[in-house]
Amino acid sequence: MTRSPSSDPDRRRRPRRRDLLRGIPALGLGAAALAGCTQAGATTDVENILSVSLNQAENHPSFLALTYFGEQLAEATEGRWGARIYANEALGAQQEVVQLVSDGSVDMAVISSPQVENLSMAFRPLSLPGAFQDIDHQTAVLNDESIVGELFASLEPERRLRVLGAFTQGSRHIYTDRGPIEGPDDLAGLKIRVQESDVFMELTRALGGSPTPMAYGEVYTALQAGVLNGAENNEVSYVTQRHYEIAPHFTLTNHLVGLDYVMANVDRLENMDETDQEAFARSFAATQEEFVRLWAQETDVSTQHMIDHGVEIHDPDPEAFTPLIEEVGRSFLASEADEELYETVRAVAETQGGEG
């Protein structure tokens, strides 16, 4: 189980972020100091180490996949390059880390979609309700350079940021302290925790609930106290945060398939020779495949945990929620370019044999 940072008794003994950042330029220039070390998330016995910032814990699929990336890169470059992963926001909150990657103090980072949208709203269609049908659909789009290639390169000229790809954050569903939830009428009057986001607020209203913005770390006690009736997230977070103990009705609304972006400093990548750049690209492509496998595995484990602990999993008629979800998604398309990207993404599902 993932421990939340607030419950980690060792958190207060960790090095201060300022101290960690002092060492990063040295890591970027050549990691002889780390050669042979056994610290989790650090590739050993390599000439150069890429610093990678992550806001998740060391047992999260993102950390495991990035550790795999470092190993693959070290092998593909014959020890010229590796990676060290800084978990649990050790290098700073995501809004800080974006700037650190931009100016080259940190080499790579996993950044949530809202933070990337703060840099460019052109990314928003990929984060809207109804854009993706499921993780397979999302993966097909994110691997299609004809769809995302120009977008992913759009931050390079001004920000020196390259979007390498993305890690899915799974299909999001609503869970509540009562059920079953078969349609919007069953959510009427229920206070549902949401991120402080206009999209999530409007979506929850459309699905029948009463959106209640709140820090995620406060949700458990709010559910206990009856301040909330439920929340929305993926199976993995639902289990790791133990929300099933108080909100045992999990409804498969599939209202959003989330994603985090993996970004890198352009100058750092271009300082690699051509052979190593090609090895980097191959290693990251393999890492994306490994992440999908790890996420599916963790979702299966979490779902079984839910069943074992008496969670009632409800699978309502898709027509009860899907039209509302799509209507909200389209309402946030602000330009013709947004509409074109959104519809292009949705059309991929049709080529896979799904319904758009």
Secondary structure, DSSP 8 states (H G I E B T S, - for coil): ----GGG-TTGGGS--HHHHHHHHHHHHH--GGGTT---TTB--S-SEEEEEE-SS-TTSHHHHHHHHHHHHHHHHTTTSEEEEEE-TTTT--HHHHHHHHHTTSSSEEEEEHHHHHHH-GGGGGGGSTTS-SSHHHHHHHHT-HHHHHHHHTTTHHHH-EEEEEEEEEEEEEEEESS----SHHHHTT-EEEE-S-HHHHHHHHHTT-EEEE--GGGHHHHHHHTS-SEEEE-HHHHHHTTGGGT--EEEEEEEEEEEEEEEEEHHHHHTS-HHHHHHHHHHHHHHHHHHHHHHHHHHHHHHHHHHHTT-EEE---GGGTHHHHHHHHHHT--SHHHHHHHHHHHHHHHHTT---
